[in-house]
Amino acid sequence: MTSIEPRRTKQRTVIRDYVDDAGEFHTAQQIYDRLRARGTPVSLPTVYRTLAAMAESGELDVLATDGQAAYRRCSSHHHHHLVCRSCGRTIELTDTPVEAWAARVAHEYGFTEITHVTEISGLCPDCQTDTPTSDHQT
């Protein structure tokens, strides 16, 4: 069975271009709001459908944030993300100790064909404030 590629429309092209240029994770609502602020005539359902199709095809990484999906075009190799909870600044992490740990734990419990997703969130240096924070935040 072959998959049918969605029609290329001006709205879908604008959404793809926005994601290509964004560099950080954005929710569908954020992308919709920013495109509308630029005067781009696009519907929220079109933004959702386009992002979902791009994520399903592997073009975008998806990160769950505050109960919403956030999307970002990332490199094609395996990596993890360090994401600022305030501004969304994102750093791709590769070759982390997580890889060895995941393999060791899977082996200990007899698991094979393992996959994993690791997202680390915090406040980037630009967003840190002098207010005290708990070391126990999730």
N, C-alpha and C positions, 0 to 999 in steps of 0.2 A: 504494500500500500504506500502510495506517495503522499506526502503532506502538501497541502495547498498553501502557498505563500499568500499572506494578506495583500490585498490591493495596495499599491503604492499611491497614497494620496498626499496632498500638500500638508494636511494636518499630521499624518504619521511621519512625514519627512521632517517637519518642524520639531516634533517630539524627539525623534532620533538625533537630530542635530543638537537639541538642548542637552540631552543626556551625554552626547559625545563631548560637549564643551564644559559640562558642569564640574566634573572632577570629584565631587563629594556625593554622599548618599542623599537622595531627596525622595519624599513621598509623592504619590500621584497628585495629591491635593496641592503640595508645594509647587510641583511642575505646572499644574493647571493654573494656579494663581499667578505664577511668574509669566507664563505665556500670555495669559489674559491681560496682565499689566503692560505687556509689550504691544498689545493690540492684536494679538493673534487669535483669530476666530477658531476656537477648538472646544470640543465638549469634554466634560469630565469623563463620561463613559469611554470616549475614544482614547483618552490618556490612559485609563485603566487597562483597556483591551490591548493597546499597543505595548505598554510596559509588561503586561502578563505574557504576551507573545514573545517579546524579546527575552524575558527571563526564561521562559520555557525552552527557547532555542539555544540558551546558553550565552546569549549576547550580554546579559546583565547579571550582576550579583544581586541578591536580595538579602536584606538585613531586617529583622524584626525590631522595630523601635517604637516604644510606647503603644504597643498593640497595632501598629500599622506596618506595612511593608515599605521599605525604602530601597531605592534602586540606584545602581551605579555601574558604569561600564568599567570593568577591571581588566587586568592582564589575563591571559589565557592559562597561565601556569597555576599550580596549586599554591594558595597563599591564605593568609588570615588577615584580619583587619584590626587596627587600633583606631577607635572612633571617638571623637570628642562629643560628649553628650550635649554640650551647649551649642556649638557652632557647626558640628557635623564634619569638621576636618577629619580626613581619613588617611591613614598610612597603611600601605600594604606591607605585610610581614612575611618573609620567606625563610626557609631553613631555620625554623624555631625548634626549641627543645620539645615542643608539643608533638612533633612527628615521632620522635623516639619513644616518648611516653605513651602515645596512643598505640603504637605497635607493641610495646612491652605489655601493656594492660590487656590488649586483645589476645596476645599469645598466652598470658597467664590464665585467661578464662576460656581458651580454646576457640576464640572467634577467628574467622578468616574473612577475606574480602572486605576489610574494614574501610570505612570512610569517616570523616569527621569534619566539623565546622567549628572554628574557634573565632569568637569576636570578643575583643577586649574594649571596654569603654571606660572613659574617664574624662578629665578636663585637660585640654591642651594648655600649654603655658600662657597663651593669649587670653584664655577664658578663666584662668584661676583667679580667685579673689582672696581677700584676707579673712573671709568668714570661715570658721572652723567646719570641717567636714568629718564624717564618721569613716573609719577604715573598714566598716562592715557593710558598705553599700553594695547592692547587686546591680 
